[in-house]
């Protein structure tokens, strides 16, 4: 016999029974019946579990059905999409030296290829974040994944640099659409307390895409060439597309958008996969802050303005650094700008593919980034969000300042690895905060806006590195340091702690 616990209970024999949450249930003593009053700290009683048909809250429904096959399938789709998106972004950084050699690319055209990916990413992230709130997550993600398959094929088979450029522009657009939408998708098909699981899978899969592409480049790029390398690295989007076609729309989105019947059907589908059963008279009611789905006015309202603006500024600066460092490290390694007494050489632009040693360093740097992912989730769970991002942003600024003292290649590589961990820590915590900071009806719009702002930072970061690296690498490092300082300041302006927020 199970009972719903409303407080900690102290039994007559001195034993204490406590629950993990206000909705937890425990097995009652053999001699207890529903309604029995036990000796307690504050005189509480055992009462029967709440009737799900009258509870009506989506989080209660998720708790009733439990976590099972349905969540695992949604999380698998999230993982594959996230992996594929970051794999596509990383492909360019490791394949570009080989492409440069084949087509004798100028610095200007090389910069255009890189920047065009992030420009299209930023624009489509903002636009389709709102479309996802209006028309739903499933249709946007499925359509974008289908186009991503086609654009990867176009890039791999490109007969010249112009077709390759067009393929990467479309690829960037798909990635922008996917990441803004799948971040929301990852949090909306399980109870609110499990959101860190979905977001953890989202971020870990991002890192997996980054690491796997560097590892694949180490193993296959010199053997199969950059065209087949793109094909191999892009394969995981195919099972993601199959899952997206099979799985229904986000129940939380359906609920807040007024599509109750479809929400009920989806929840029954999920319950069936989990081996649970929902009552026939389920009457789902969702808390809705606005019926104006995808409203920019709402995300800039007095209640949400601080979160929207501060997260956009922090993420802009963080992605400037992230993608700047992705481009900077291969250039640094292949050009050899560290002479042992600081960065005092002006590198020459030329056909210098990455060596095996360079690829090993890139792969190790990517693997090291998982430390940032792991520590961000631990700190988010234990300490919250605001304090850790403030500390990490300060440490990141200190790390970047050390890059000016290039005593050796090893020293600089270690500093870059450490700075990368701090940057990924900050990046991961921001992605955790984003879906927590906004209600479902404008969640994708807000995430798209912040994500788009960040990728405009990526555009400037990659462009700055690719142009000014060949003028003086110290100009690149100086800008890295400046953006880190501004981002750190914005973390102290951000007001809302989202650790205990219940998703609506």
C-alpha positions in Angstrom: 0.0 0.0 0.0 1.5 3.4 -1.1 0.8 6.8 0.3 1.5 10.4 -0.6 3.8 12.0 1.8 3.3 15.7 2.7 6.1 16.1 5.2 8.9 14.2 7.0 7.3 11.6 9.4 8.8 10.3 12.7 7.4 6.8 13.5 6.6 5.8 17.1 9.6 3.5 17.2 11.9 6.6 16.6 12.6 5.9 12.9 12.2 8.9 10.5 10.8 8.6 7.0 11.5 11.4 4.5 10.8 12.0 0.9 12.9 13.3 -2.0 10.2 15.8 -3.2 6.8 17.0 -2.3 5.3 14.5 -4.8 7.2 11.5 -3.5 5.5 8.3 -2.2 6.8 5.6 0.1 5.6 2.2 1.4 3.7 2.7 4.6 4.3 0.5 7.7 2.4 -2.8 7.7 0.1 -1.6 10.5 -0.8 1.8 8.9 -3.9 2.5 6.9 -4.7 5.6 4.8 -5.4 8.6 7.1 -3.6 7.2 10.2 -2.0 10.0 12.2 1.6 9.2 13.1 4.0 10.9 15.5 5.6 13.7 13.4 7.7 16.7 13.8 4.8 19.0 12.9 1.7 16.7 13.2 1.2 15.5 9.6 -0.7 12.5 8.3 -0.4 9.9 5.6 -3.0 10.4 2.8 -3.7 8.5 -0.4 -1.8 9.5 -3.6 -3.4 12.4 -5.6 -5.9 11.4 -8.2 -4.1 12.0 -11.6 -7.4 12.9 -13.3 -7.9 15.8 -11.0 -4.2 16.8 -10.8 -4.0 17.8 -14.4 -0.6 19.4 -14.2 1.8 18.1 -16.9 4.7 17.5 -14.5 2.4 15.2 -12.5 1.5 13.3 -15.7 5.1 12.9 -16.5 5.8 11.6 -12.9 2.9 9.2 -13.2 4.2 7.6 -16.4 7.8 7.7 -15.2 10.9 7.7 -17.3 11.2 5.0 -19.9 11.5 4.1 -23.6 9.7 7.3 -24.8 12.2 9.6 -23.0 15.1 7.5 -24.2 14.0 7.8 -27.8 13.5 11.6 -27.5 16.9 11.9 -25.8 18.5 9.8 -28.6 17.0 12.1 -31.2 18.4 15.1 -29.2 21.8 13.5 -29.0 22.0 12.7 -32.7 20.9 16.1 -33.8 23.2 17.9 -31.4 26.1 15.6 -32.4 25.5 16.2 -36.1 25.3 20.0 -35.8 28.6 20.4 -34.0 30.2 17.8 -36.3 29.2 20.0 -39.3 30.6 23.1 -37.6 33.9 21.3 -36.8 34.3 19.7 -40.2 35.3 23.1 -41.7 38.1 23.8 -39.2 39.9 20.5 -39.8 39.1 20.1 -43.6 39.8 23.7 -44.6 43.6 23.4 -44.8 43.2 20.5 -47.3 40.5 22.4 -49.3 42.8 25.4 -49.4 45.5 23.4 -50.9 43.2 21.8 -53.6 41.6 24.9 -54.8 44.4 27.4 -53.9 41.9 29.5 -51.8 42.8 33.1 -51.1 42.6 34.4 -47.5 39.5 36.4 -48.5 37.6 33.5 -49.9 38.6 31.2 -47.0 37.3 33.8 -44.6 34.1 34.1 -46.7 33.4 30.3 -46.4 33.9 30.3 -42.7 31.9 33.5 -42.0 29.0 32.6 -44.3 28.4 29.5 -42.3 28.0 31.5 -39.1 26.0 34.4 -40.7 23.4 31.9 -42.1 23.5 30.1 -38.7 22.8 33.3 -36.8 20.0 34.6 -39.1 18.1 31.3 -39.3 18.5 30.7 -35.5 16.7 33.9 -34.8 14.0 33.5 -37.5 13.2 29.8 -36.9 13.3 30.1 -33.1 10.1 32.0 -33.5 8.7 29.7 -36.2 9.3 26.8 -33.8 7.2 28.5 -31.2 4.4 29.1 -33.7 4.4 25.9 -35.7 6.0 23.4 -33.3 9.3 21.7 -32.7 8.8 18.5 -34.8 8.0 20.1 -38.2 10.9 22.5 -37.9 13.5 19.9 -36.8 12.4 17.3 -39.3 12.5 19.7 -42.3 15.8 21.1 -41.2 17.4 17.6 -40.8 16.3 16.6 -44.2 17.8 19.7 -45.8 21.0 19.2 -43.7 21.4 15.7 -45.3 21.2 17.3 -48.8 23.6 20.2 -48.0 26.2 17.8 -46.6 26.0 15.8 -49.9 26.4 19.0 -51.9 29.4 20.1 -49.9 31.1 16.7 -50.3 30.5 16.5 -54.1 31.2 20.2 -54.8 32.9 20.5 -58.2 34.3 24.0 -57.3 34.7 26.4 -54.5 31.4 28.3 -55.3 29.2 25.2 -55.0 31.1 24.3 -51.8 30.4 27.8 -50.4 26.6 27.4 -51.3 26.5 24.0 -49.5 28.1 25.4 -46.4 25.7 28.4 -46.3 22.7 26.0 -46.3 24.5 23.8 -43.7 24.9 26.8 -41.4 21.3 27.7 -41.7 20.2 24.1 -40.8 22.5 24.1 -37.8 21.1 27.4 -36.5 17.6 26.1 -36.8 18.4 22.8 -35.1 20.3 24.0 -32.1 17.8 26.6 -31.1 14.9 24.2 -31.4 16.5 21.0 -30.0 17.6 22.7 -26.8 13.9 23.4 -26.0 12.9 19.9 -27.3 15.3 18.3 -24.9 13.5 19.7 -21.8 9.9 19.4 -22.8 9.1 15.6 -22.8 10.0 14.8 -19.2 9.2 16.2 -15.8 10.8 19.6 -14.8 13.2 18.0 -12.4 14.8 15.9 -15.2 15.6 18.8 -17.4 19.3 18.6 -16.5 19.3 15.1 -18.0 18.0 16.3 -21.4 20.3 19.4 -21.4 23.2 17.3 -20.3 22.7 15.0 -23.3 22.4 18.0 -25.6 25.7 19.5 -24.4 27.6 16.2 -24.2 26.5 15.3 -27.7 27.7 18.7 -28.9 31.1 18.0 -27.5 31.0 14.4 -28.9 30.5 15.9 -32.4 33.5 18.2 -31.9 35.7 15.4 -30.5 34.6 12.8 -33.0 35.3 14.9 -36.1 38.8 15.7 -34.8 39.4 12.0 -34.1 38.0 11.0 -37.5 40.3 13.6 -39.2 43.2 12.0 -37.4 42.2 8.5 -38.5 40.8 9.1 -42.0 41.4 12.5 -43.5 44.8 11.8 -45.0 43.5 8.4 -46.2 40.1 9.2 -47.8 40.4 12.9 -48.5 38.2 15.7 -47.4 35.2 14.8 -49.6 34.6 11.3 -48.1 35.6 12.7 -44.7 32.5 15.0 -44.9 30.3 12.1 -45.9 31.6 9.9 -43.0 31.3 12.7 -40.4 27.7 13.6 -41.5 26.2 10.1 -41.3 24.6 10.4 -37.8 22.0 12.8 -39.1 20.3 10.0 -40.9 19.1 8.0 -37.8 18.2 11.4 -36.3 15.9 12.0 -39.2 14.2 8.6 -38.8 13.5 9.3 -35.1 12.1 12.7 -35.8 9.7 11.3 -38.3 8.6 8.6 -35.8 8.3 10.6 -32.6 5.3 13.0 -32.0 5.4 16.7 -31.1 6.5 18.0 -27.7 3.6 17.5 -25.3 4.5 20.7 -23.4 4.4 22.7 -26.6 1.1 21.2 -27.7 -0.4 22.0 -24.2 0.6 25.7 -24.1 -0.4 26.2 -27.8 -4.0 25.0 -27.0 -3.8 21.7 -28.8 -5.1 19.6 -25.9 -6.4 16.6 -27.9 -3.0 16.2 -29.6 -1.2 16.6 -26.3 -3.4 13.8 -24.8 -2.6 11.5 -27.7 1.1 12.2 -27.4 1.1 11.6 -23.7 -0.8 8.3 -24.1 1.7 7.3 -26.8 4.6 8.0 -24.4 2.8 6.2 -21.5 2.3 3.2 -23.8 6.1 3.1 -24.6 6.9 3.4 -20.9 4.5 0.6 -19.9 2.2 3.0 -18.0 -1.5 3.8 -18.3 -3.2 7.2 -18.1 -6.8 7.6 -16.8 -9.5 8.0 -19.5 -10.8 11.2 -18.0 -7.4 13.0 -18.0 -8.1 16.8 -18.4 -4.7 18.4 -18.9 -4.3 22.1 -17.9 -1.1 24.0 -18.6 0.1 27.2 -17.0 0.3 29.8 -19.9 1.8 33.2 -19.5 0.8 34.5 -22.9 -1.2 33.2 -25.9 1.0 35.2 -28.2 3.3 32.4 -29.3 6.8 33.4 -30.4 6.4 37.0 -29.3 9.5 39.2 -29.3 7.5 41.7 -27.2 7.2 39.0 -24.4 10.9 38.2 -24.3 11.7 41.9 -24.0 9.0 42.5 -21.4 10.0 43.9 -18.0 9.9 40.4 -16.5 12.2 38.8 -19.0 14.3 41.7 -20.4 17.2 41.3 -18.0 17.6 37.6 -18.8 17.2 38.1 -22.6 19.7 40.9 -22.9 22.3 39.6 -20.4 22.3 36.0 -21.7 22.6 37.4 -25.3 25.7 39.5 -24.4 27.3 36.7 -22.4 26.7 34.2 -25.1 27.9 36.6 -27.9 31.2 37.0 -26.1 31.5 33.3 -25.3 30.9 32.2 -28.9 33.3 34.8 -30.2 35.9 33.1 -28.0 34.7 29.5 -28.8 34.8 29.7 -32.5 37.7 32.1 -32.5 39.8 29.5 -30.6 38.6 26.7 -32.9 40.0 28.6 -35.9 43.0 30.0 -33.9 44.5 26.8 -32.7 44.9 25.0 -36.1 46.4 28.2 -37.6 48.7 28.5 -34.6 49.8 24.9 -34.8 50.4 24.9 -38.6 52.0 28.3 -38.8 54.3 27.9 -35.7 54.0 31.5 -34.4 55.6 30.8 -31.0 59.3 31.3 -30.9 59.9 30.7 -27.2 60.0 34.4 -26.1 56.4 35.3 -26.7 54.4 35.6 -29.9 56.8 37.5 -32.0 56.5 36.1 -35.5 54.2 37.2 -38.3 53.0 34.0 -40.0 52.7 33.6 -43.7 49.5 32.4 -45.4 50.2 29.3 -47.5 49.4 25.7 -48.2 50.3 24.1 -44.9 48.0 21.2 -44.0 47.8 20.0 -40.4 50.3 17.4 -39.4 49.5 14.3 -37.4 50.9 15.9 -34.3 48.7 18.9 -34.8 45.6 16.7 -35.1 46.5 14.9 -31.9 46.7 18.2 -30.1 43.4 19.3 -31.5 41.8 16.0 -30.5 43.2 16.2 -26.9 42.0 19.8 -26.6 38.5 18.6 -27.6 38.6 15.7 -25.1 39.8 18.1 -22.4 36.6 20.1 -23.0 34.5 17.3 -21.4 35.9 18.4 -18.1 34.1 21.7 -18.6 30.8 19.9 -19.4 31.1 17.6 -16.4 32.0 20.4 -13.9 29.3 22.7 -15.2 26.6 20.1 -14.5 27.9 19.3 -11.1 28.1 22.9 -10.1 24.7 23.7 -11.6 23.1 20.9 -9.6 24.9 21.7 -6.3 25.6 25.4 -6.5 23.2 26.9 -9.0 24.0 28.9 -12.1 24.9 32.5 -11.4 27.9 32.0 -9.0 29.7 29.4 -11.1 29.5 31.4 -14.4 30.8 34.5 -12.7 33.8 32.6 -11.3 34.5 30.8 -14.5 34.4 34.0 -16.6 37.0 35.6 -14.3 39.3 32.6 -14.5 38.8 32.5 -18.3 40.0 36.1 -18.6 43.1 35.3 -16.5 43.8 32.3 -18.8 43.5 34.3 -21.9 46.0 36.9 -20.6 48.6 34.2 -20.2 48.5 33.4 -23.9 50.6 36.5 -24.5 53.5 34.8 -22.7 54.3 32.1 -25.3 57.3 30.5 -23.7 56.9 27.3 -25.7 54.4 25.3 -27.8 53.6 23.1 -24.9 53.0 26.0 -22.5 50.6 27.6 -25.0 48.8 24.4 -25.8 48.2 23.7 -22.0 46.9 27.3 -21.5 44.6 27.0 -24.5 43.3 23.6 -23.2 42.6 25.2 -19.7 41.0 28.2 -21.2 38.9 25.9 -23.4 37.6 24.1 -20.4 36.5 27.3 -18.8 34.9 28.5 -22.0 33.0 25.3 -22.3 32.0 25.4 -18.7 30.5 28.9 -19.3 28.9 27.8 -22.6 27.3 24.7 -21.0 25.9 26.7 -18.1 24.3 29.2 -20.4 22.6 26.4 -22.4 21.3 25.0 -19.1 19.9 28.5 -18.1 18.3 29.3 -21.5 15.3 27.0 -21.5 14.9 27.5 -17.7 14.7 31.3 -18.1 11.7 31.5 -20.4 8.1 29.9 -20.6 7.3 27.3 -23.3 5.3 29.6 -25.5 8.3 31.9 -26.2 11.1 29.5 -25.2 12.4 28.7 -28.7 12.0 32.4 -29.7 14.3 33.5 -26.8 16.7 30.6 -27.3 16.9 31.5 -31.0 17.5 35.1 -30.3 20.3 34.4 -27.8 21.8 31.7 -30.0 21.7 33.9 -33.0 23.4 36.7 -31.1 26.1 34.2 -30.1 26.7 33.1 -33.6 27.1 36.7 -34.8 29.8 36.7 -32.2 31.1 33.5 -33.9 31.1 35.3 -37.2 33.2 38.2 -35.9 35.4 35.8 -33.9 36.3 33.6 -36.9 36.6 36.6 -39.3 38.8 38.4 -36.8 41.1 35.4 -36.4 41.4 34.6 -40.1 42.2 38.1 -41.1 44.3 39.5 -38.2 46.2 36.3 -37.5 48.3 37.0 -40.6 48.8 40.6 -39.5 49.8 40.0 -35.9 48.5 37.1 -33.7 48.7 39.5 -30.7 45.7 41.5 -32.2 43.7 38.2 -32.0 44.6 37.6 -28.4 43.9 41.2 -27.4 40.4 40.9 -28.8 39.9 37.5 -27.1 40.8 39.2 -23.8 38.5 42.2 -24.4 35.5 40.0 -25.1 36.1 37.9 -22.1 36.2 41.0 -19.9 32.8 42.3 -21.3 31.2 38.8 -20.9 32.4 38.6 -17.3 30.9 42.0 -16.5 27.5 40.9 -18.0 27.4 37.8 -15.7 27.3 40.2 -12.7 24.4 42.2 -14.3 22.3 39.1 -14.9 19.8 38.8 -12.0 17.8 35.6 -12.2 19.0 32.3 -10.6 17.2 29.4 -12.4 18.3 26.5 -10.3 14.8 25.9 -8.7 12.6 27.1 -11.5 9.7 24.7 -12.5 9.3 24.7 -16.3 6.0 26.1 -17.5 
